[in-house]
Amino acid sequence: MKAAGRSVRARLRDRLAASDPGLLRLTAGLRTVGAIALTLAVLASLGSDVTHLVAGAMAAMVATFAIRERQRAAQAVTLALGLPVALVSVSLGAVLSERLVAGDVFFVVLIFCAVYGRRFGDRGTALGLIGFQVYFLALFVGASAADLPGLWAALTVAFAGSALVRFAVVPVTPAGVLERLRQAFRARLAQLVSAQLALLDAGPDEVDKALEDVREGNARLHETALMIQTRLEEGTPDQSTARLVQRRVADAEIAAERLGLLLLSARSAERADTLTLHLPGAPAPRIGRLPGPREATAVLRRDLLALRALVLRTGVAGTAVAQMRNRLLGYRDEENLPPASPAVRDVFRAVGEAARAVMGLRVALDGPQDESDDSPATTRSREELDAEDAAIDAGEEDGPEEPKGLRRPTTRAAVQVAVGSTLAIVGGELLSADRWYWAVLTCWIVFINTASTGEILVKGYRRLLGTVFGVVAGIVLAGLVGGHTLTAFVLVLVLIFAMFYTAPLSYTLMSFFVTAMLGLLYTLLHTYSWEVLVLRVEETALGAACGVVAAALVLPVNTDRRTNELLVTVLERLAEVTDAAVGQLSGGSTDDLLDRARELDQALGDLRAATQPLTHPVTPLRARRTTARYVVALLETCAYHARSLAATAELLPTHPSIAADPRLRGAAGRTVRNIGTIAARVADEDRAVPVETGPSIASLLGDGGTARYGHITDRVLRHLERLDEAVMGLARPLGVPVESPER
């Protein structure tokens, strides 16, 4: 019974780790709710009235979510600075509330400064956010100069409660977050292997669903890998350890994705296109039974189950685990490969490579392992990993020079949001002299984490949609709660937790919970009515419209222009990674390929976010939506092959099966030039330089090119050829002419 209970707990823990990597959403929700609950308890014990309880709750929420720095010392400094900022802001809000023109002018200036402060990093962002939100709080509770002593006390209690919860009740350290992200990576890796098992067994009617699960598994694993990379510097003791973990995470991700691709290819009647794994909704290729003897399918199923067990059994030793690991690693050395077709044997080799990546991940994350039961194949894999670890060397490069003046994103956004807020104040006061600030709040919010007019439009639409449904929920909850203050505050805490837990997943859901919570707060302040909630919707729509108008007319950043700029950045990073990897594989000097690959992934993530207005379901431009999705999917395919080339190139100094081939640079030169040509075309539409086509890369190497070094060189060539094909595929949707070779 105890073992079964532990197994259930382990499965639940893995599921939670996979659904919420690093437990970041859960921690944010618990911290905020804990800070609010503690503040309410202290204020209630002091006999504070409902107005001060509401002010304290809102201040505790702001003091908790505004601070995003990762180091505890920096968080403490920002929190300490935030309290005087909050006291000054609430004082000015109370004093200026009765001076219409002066109050409005100051609010606009405050908004400009709060947004401009983002250029000073996390601390500037946090202090600006605290200043704005606390000023809004003063307007929300109708503060006056006579209320200030009580409000100062409430804010002081709120900041103290936030500090206590942050540093004592729900402490979070960079190392702890990184450890939970590692657990999430393992859980998501195991989920991806499970999805690949389902793909192996899927019948003709189940293939599309199984392939979609594999796509989702790849995307989630990649998301967690990027999250780990952003936390490595703070969560590891030194640069060498950080680079080791980064390397092992990248190896495991690439090996798992490659295993899925080879499995799909083995089940396909013809070669599976890599794009199939990256284009959402792409139909599965024609699938049949896995070729070869049925026994091979049974063995492959057993080995995938064993691989999943190796991923999940962290820190578990024993003869059975060692035997599984030894058997899978033997496939790397062509040991015990079952009789099957070449495509199926490639899948078994990929299982061996994935097992090696999992072993490297365990060594990097858990330290030295028991080697007493190692087979010769396992010993060789360990020696390779040790040699790679010894070769790791950290290096840093200076970042690109930031734009200045109005070209700086923070300055441009500050001007835009100031203009939009001015419009929102004027329009909001025409709708309501008492609650005009809702329009300003919405205008402010739609500018957060957005960089183009299209992104602001989508965010405004989502906020309005969530607000409409939240109004309905607020009406229902207000009717159920009535005059029960304690019940209302408990429901407020539940809604706040839901708001923070769902915020990274859905902005619409977050807006829904915010609006429902505000309905309860209005009930507590005895200002609730149907008219107030309808006004909330009207002010939200007005604020979103003002934000869009300001973004479109004041220093506008057109969505097409921004996506083109980001597309050029992605192509430049792709060319850099490819050129550096091919250069190293050709015998050139070593380079920092992992950091280059990380920059490529980050650039691609920025592009993916920027294309949301183009790929949103409500966009009327269906052809553009299809094109944008296709281009992003092709770029994800290119990034996968570039990462794989970079990972293989980094093995070159230590792996006995890989040797430099000087012919690769010349053979892959066309691909790198084509990437540069496409980037130049996107940056300047008047350029008409065509991309080059020609014979396959394998044929450019001449006879015997693939036989010289075995299947490792085969893999390099496959990645180069697929990358070349994907780059050529980008030419058509981006309007780049194609030049056929002369005969």
N, C-alpha and C positions, 0 to 999 in steps of 0.2 A: 504493500500500500504506500509506504514511504517513497519507494523508488518511483511508483506511478505518479505520486504527487509531485515529486521533483521533476519528472518528465513533463508533466502538464505545465508547471511553472516555467520550465526552460522554454517550452514552445511559445507560451504567452509572452515571455520576455523577448524572444527572438522576433515574434510578430510585431510587438510594440517597437523594438529597435529598428525594424525594417520600415515600418510605417512612419515613424518619427525619428529620422537619423539624429543621433546625439541627444535625443529627448529634448531638443531645443524648444519645440512648441509647448510640450508639457511643462518644462521648467518656467517658461515665460508666463504661462497661465497660472501656475502655482505661486510664483513670486508675486504677481500682481494681485491675485485674490488674497494671498496671505498678508500683504502690506495693507490692503484695504480693510480686511477683517480686523487686523490688529489696531489700525487707526480708529475704526468705528468702536471697538471695545474700549479703548482708552478714552475717547471723547464722550462715549455714553456714560462711562463711570464718573466723568467730571461734570455730568449734567448738561452737556451741550444740547442746543436745540437742533431741530431737523435741518435747518439751513446750514449750520456749521458741520453737521454730520455729512451732508451732501458735499459741501466744499472740501472737507477732509478726505472723503472717499475719492473725489476727482483728483485732488492734489497727489494723493498716494499713488493713484494709477499713473499720473504723468511722471512723477519722480521715479517710478519703477521702469516704465517702458522707454523713457527718453534716453536713458544711459545705455550705450551699446559698446563701450570700450571693453576689451577682453581681460586686461590686467586689473587685479583687484585694487591695487594702489591708485591707478588712474581713475577707476570708478569712484573711489572714496573722495578724491580731490574734486571730481566733477559734481558729485552729490553735495559736497560741502559748499561749492560755489553756487550750486543751483538754489539753495535755500535763500540767500540774500537776493538773488535775481527774482525768485518767486515773491518775496515780500515786497520788493519795489514794484513789481508788476501788478500785484493785487491792489496795492495802495494807489497807484496811478489809475487803475481801472475803476476803483471806488470813487476817487476824487473827480475824475474826468467824466464819469457817467452822466453827470448833470450838465456838462458843458458840451453841447452837441458838436460844434465845429472843431473845437480843440481836441475833443476825444476822438473824433473820426480821423483827424490829421495824425494824431499820435499813433493810432492803431495802424494806419498805413505805414508810417515810419517804422514802427515796431516789426511789422510783417516783413518789410524790406530788409531790416537788419537781421531778423531771424533767418531768412533764407540766405542772405549774403554770408552769414556766419558759417555756413557749411564748408566754405573754402578752408576753414581752419581745422578741419577734421572732425572726428567724433565728438570732441568736447565742444567745439563751436556749434555743431548741429544740436547737441543735447541742450545747451544753454539757450539757444534760440527757440527750440521747441518748448522748453519750460516757460520762457517769457511769454510766448504767444498763448499757450494753453492756459496759463494762470490768469492772464488778462481776460481771456474768454470766460474762464470760471467766474471772475468777478461780475461780468455781464450776465452770466447765466443765473446766478443766485441773487441778482439785483443788489449788489453790495453798495453800501454808502459809507461815508466817512465815519459815521457812528459805529458801524459794524467792524471796523478794522481791528481793534484789539482781539475780538473773538476769532476773526479770520486769521490773524497772525498766529494765534495759538493753534488753530486747526492745521495750518500749513506746517508749523514746526513739528507738531505731533506726526503729521503725515510723512515728512521727510525722515524723522527719526524712526518711524515704523518701517519705512521702506529700507533704510539702512540696516535695521536689525534683521529683517527677513532676508535681505540680499547677502549679508555677510555671516549670519549665524543660523537662520532657520533653513533656508534653501541656498546654501553656498554653492557656487559654481567656479571651478578653476579651469584654466585652459587645458591642463593635463587631463582633468576629468572629462571635459567635453570631448577631447580627442579620443580618449579611451572608449567613450560611448559611441563615437562615430566609427571607431574600428569595429565594435560589436555590430553596428548597423551594416557596415560593409560586408562582414561575414554573413549576416542574416540575408542580405539582399543577394549576395553571391549564391547562397544556398537556394534561394527562391528562383534565381535564374537557371540553375541546374535542374530544379524541379520542372520549370517550364520547358526546358530542353528535353527532359524525359517525356513530358506530355506530347511534345512534337514528334518524338520517336514513335510513340504508340498511337498517334492520332489517325483516325480513319479519314476517308475522303471528305466527309461532311464536317469534320472537326479541325481540319488543317488551318483554316483562316483564323479561328479562335486561338488555336495553339500558337500560330505565328504571331498574332497580336500580343499574346502573353510574353513571348520571347522578346518582342520589340520593347514592351513596357519594362521587362526585366533589365534589358540592356540600358534603357534610359535611366531607370532608378539607380542602377549600379554606378553609372557614369556620374549622376547627380551627387551620390554619396562620395565618390572619389574626388570630385571637385571641392566638396565641403571639407574633406580631410585636408586637401592641399592648402585651403585658406587658413587652417588652424595649426599647421605644422610648426611654424616658427615659434608661436607662443606656447605650444603644448609639448615640445620636446626639449631636452636639455641642451642640445647643441646642433649645429648645422649638419654634421655628419649623420646623426641619428635621423634628422628630418629628411635628408635626401635618401637615406636607406628606406624609410617607410614609404616615401613618395615613389621610389623605384619599385618596391614590392607591390604596392597598390596598383600602379600602372601595369605591371606585368600580369597581375591577376585579372584585371579588367580586360586587357587585350586577349589573354589566353581564353577567357570565358566567352568573349564575343566571337573569337575565331572558331571555337568549338561549335557554337550554334550555327555559324555560317557553313562549316563543313558538313554538319549533320543535315542541314537543309539541302545542300548540294547533293549529298549522297542519296537523299530521298527524291530528288528531282529527276525528271526524265531528261532534262538538259541542264547545263550549268546554271546555277542560281546566281542572279545578279546581286551584288552586295547591297545595292540600293533598296532591295526588298526589305532589308532589316532596318532601314532608316526612314522610309516614306510611310507615314501613317495612312492606313487604309489601302495600301497597295495589295493587290490580290496575290495569294500564294502561287508559286509556280506549280506546274502540273506534277502532282505527287503520286508516287506509286509505293509499292512495298520496298523496304530496304533491300537492295540487290545483294546477292550472295546467299550462302547457306543460312537457314533459319537459326542455326546454332550461333552464328555471329551476332544476330540481333539480340538473342538472349544474353550473350556475353556482354554486349554493349550496354544493355539495360542494367545488368549487374554492376558494371564498372561505373556507370553514371550514379547509381545509388551509392557505391563506395566513395566516389568523388564527393558527393554531397555530405556523406558522413565525415569525411576528412575535413571538410570546411567547418562543420558544426562542432566537432569534437576537439575544442580548444583545450590544451593542457591535459588531455587524456592520453596516457601511455598504455602499452600493452601489446602482447604478441599479435592479437587479431588486427589491431590498427596498423601495426608495422607491416604485417603481411599484405594488407590492402594497399598501403602506400608503396611497398616494394613492387607489387604486381603492376600497378599503374605506371610507376616510373620506368619499369622495364620496357614499356612500349616506345620510349624515347630512343632506346638502343636496339630497336627492332626485335626485342625479345618477346617470344610467345604471341606474336601477332597472329590472330586466327585466320584461316583461309577465307578470303573474301575478295571482293572487287577492289581495285585501287582506291576508289572513292571512300569505301568503307574503312579500308586500312588507314587512310588519312584521318578519319574520325578517331580511330584508336590512338594514333600518334598525337592528335590534339588533346585527347584525354590525358595522355602522359605529360604533355606540356602544361596542361592545367594543373595536374597533380604537383608538378615541380613548382609552379607559381604559388600554389597553396602552401607547400612546404616552406618556400621562401618567405611568404607572408607570416607564417607561424613563427619562424625564427626571428623575423624583424619585430614582431609584436610581442611575442612571449619569451624571447631569449633562447639560449641553447636547448636543444632537444636530446632525448636519450638516443644514442646511436648504436646501442648494443645489438639490435636486431636488423641493422642495415644490410641490404643486399649490395652486391657490387654496383648495380645501376644506381641505387640510392646514394652510395658513397660518392660516385662520380658527380651526381647532381649536387650533393653538399659541397664538394670541392669547387664546383663551378660557382655556386652561390658565395662561398667564402672568398674566392678570387674577385668576384664582382664587388663584394662589400669592401674589400681592401682598395679597390680602384676608385671608389667614390670620392669625389673631391668637390667641395662646395665652391661656388663662384657667384658673383653678383655683377649685375650690369646697371649702369645708370638708366633711369627711366627717361622717356621722351620729355622734351621740354613742354611745359603746360602753356596753353594759350593765355593771352593777357587781355585786359580791358573788357569790352563788351563781348569779346569772343569767349571769355571764360564762362563755362556753363553756370556757375553759381551767380555771377553778376547778371547774366542774361535772365536767369530764372527769377532773381530778386526784382529786376525791373518789371518783368512780365507779371509776377504775382502781385506787385504793388499796384500796377494798372488794373489788373483784374479785380483786386480787392476794392479799389476805389469805385469801380462800376458796381460791384456787389453791394457796397455800402449804400450807394445812391438808390439802386433798385430795391435793395432789401428794406430800406426805410420807407419807400413808397408802398411796399406790401404790408409792413408792420413797423411801427415806431418802437416797439418793445423787443421784438425778436429778430431784428435785421441781421444779427451776428451769425445766424445759421448760414446765410448765403456766403458770408466771408469765410466761415470755417470750411465749407465745401470747396470754395475757390482755392483756399490754402492747400487742402488735402489733395486735390487732383494734380497739383504740381509736384507733390512729393514722389521721388523716384521715377519721374517721367522726364523725357528729353525731347519730345516732338509733339506737334499738334495732334497727330493721330493717336499717340499714346494717351494724351490728356482727354481726348474725346472718348476713347474706350473706357478709361477710368471713370470719367464723369457719368457715362451711361451705366456702368456697373454700380456706382454708388447710388444713383437714382433708383435703379431697379431694386437694390437691397433696401433702400429707404421706404419704397412703396409697400413692400411686403412686411417690413418691420413696423410700419404704422398699423397695419392690420393686427399683427401680433401684440403690439403695445395696447391696442384697444381691448383685446381679449384679456391680457394679463392685468391691466388696470381694473377691469370689471371684476376679475377673480380676487384680486388683492383687497380692493376696497380701502378701508382705513387701517389695515394691519401693517404697522410700520416694520416690525421685525420680519414678517413674511416678505415684504417688498424688498428689504435689504438683502435677504438670503437669495431671492431671485435675481437681484442685481449682481451679486457675486457669481451666481451660476452663469448669467449671460456674459459677464466680463471674461470669465474663464473660457467660455465658448468662443468669444470674440478673438482672444489671443491665440487659441488653439487652431482656429480655422483661418487666421489672417494670411499665412503664407500659401494656403491652398486655394482660397477663393475670396477675392475682394468683395464680391456680392454678398457672400455669407457673412463676412465681417460687418458690412454695412447693415445687414439685417439685424444682427445681434445688438449693434450700437443703438439703432433706432428703437428696438424693443426695450432696451435698458433705459433709454431716455424717457420713454412713456412712463416707466415706473418712477423715475426721478421726478417727473412732473407731478405724478400722483402724490409723492411724498411732500413736494413743495406746495401742494394744493393749488396747482395751476393747470391741472389736466383738464382737457376738453377735446371734443372732436375737432373743433376749429383749430386748436393749437397743433394737433398732429397733421391736419391737412396743410396748415401753414408751413410745417416742417418740410413737407414734400415740395411745396411751391418754392420755398427758400433754397432747398437743395437743387432743384432744377435751375433756378436763377443763378446760383453760385457756379454750377457746372458750366452753364452757358457763358458766364462772364470769364471763366477760366479759358474756355475754348476761344472766345473772341480775342482775349488778350494774347494768347499763344499764337493766334493766326495773324494778328495785326502788328504786334510789337516784337521786333527782333525775332521773327518766326523761324522755326526750324522745321522745314517741310519733312513729312514722313519719308517721302522718296529720297530726299537729299540725305537724311540721316541714315537710312538703310543703305544707300549707296556708299556713304563714307565708311560705315561699319563693314560692308561687303568688301571694299578695297582693303581694309585692315585685315580681314580674315584671309583674303587671298595673299596678301603680303606675308602674313605669318605662315600660311601654308607653304609658300615658296621657300621661306627661310628654313622651315623644318625639313622639307624634302631635300633641299640643296645640301644642308648640313649633314643629314643622314646618309645621302648618297655619297657625299664627299668622304665621310668616315668609312663607309663600306667599300669605297674605292681605294682606300689606303691613305687618305688625307689626314690632316690633323684632327684630334679629338675636339669636340665641342660640347657645350652644355645643352644637350638635346632634351633633357627632361624639362628644364625651364622653358625652352622654346615650345615644346609640346603643350605645356601648361598655358602659355600665353595664347596659343592657337585655340585651346578649349575655351578660355575666357572670352576671347574675341568672338567666337562662335556663339557662346551663350548670350553676349550682348546683342548680336545680330538676331538671334532667335526671339529675344524679348522685344526688340524694336519692330519686328515684322508682325507682332500680334494684331495691330490695327488692320493689316492687310489680310491676315488669315482668320480674323474673327468671323464667326458664323453669320453675323448680321451685315457684314460688308456687302454692298450691292455689286461690287466689281468681282464677279465670280472667276473670270479668267485670270485676273491678277492674283486672286487668292490661290488658285491652283498653281500658278507660276511660282509664287513665293514659297509655297510648301515644297514644290519640286526642287527649287534651287537650294533651300536650306537642307533638304534631305540629301542632295548630291554633295553639298559641302560637308555634311556629317559623314558621308561615305569617304570623302577625300581625307577628312581628319582621322578617321579610323585607320586607313592605310598609312597615312603619314606617321601616326603614333606607333603603328606596328613596325615600320621601317626604323624609326628612332629607337625603339626598344631592341630591335635586332642589332642595330649599329652599336649600341652600348655594350652588347655582349662580345663584340669583336675582339677586344684585348684579352679576354679570359676564356672564351668558349672554344674548345678544341675542334668543333665541327664547322666553325665559320672562319673563312679566310678572306682577306680583301681581294677584290677583283677590280683592277684599274679600268676595265672596259665599262663598268657600270656608269661612271660619270658621263661618258659620251652618249651612252644609250639613253640615259634619263634626262639628258640636257634639254631635249625637245619638250618634255613635260614641264620642266621648270620655266622654260621660255614661254610656253603657252599660258601658264598661270600668270606670269607677268603681263602678257598681252591682254588677257581678259581683265586684269586689274586696271590696266591703262585705259581700256575701252570703257569700263564702268566709271572711271574718274573723269574721262573726257569723251562724251558721246560722238564728237566729231572725228575721233580717230577711227580709221578703217583698216588697221593692220590686221591681217587674218591670222588665225591659229594654224599650226602646221599639222598635217596628218602624215602618216608614213607607215612603214612596216612595223610589226610588233617589236617590243623591246627585246624579247627573247631572241628573235632573228637577228637583231643588231649585234648581239654578242657573238654570233658566229656559231659554227658547229661545235658541239661538245660543251656549250656554255653551261647547261644545267647539270651535266653529268660529272662535272669536275669536283663539286663539293657536296653532292647529295641533296637530300630534301631541304636542308636549310637554305641553300641557294635557290631551290625551287620556290620556297616560300617568299624570298626576297623578290624574285621575278614576278610571282603572282601579285604581290602587293603593288609593285611598280606598274604592271600592266593594268590592274584594276584602277589604280590612281590615274593613269593616262586616259583610260576610257571615261572615267568620271569627269575629268577635266574637259575632255572633248564634249561630254554631255552638257557641260555648263555653257558652251558656246552658243547653242541654239536659243535657249530661253533668254540669254543676255544680249542677243543680237550681234554676236561677233562673227564675222565672215570666216569661212573655213577654206583653206587652200589645199587642194589635192596635190599629191606629189606628181612631178612630171614623169612621163614614161619615155 
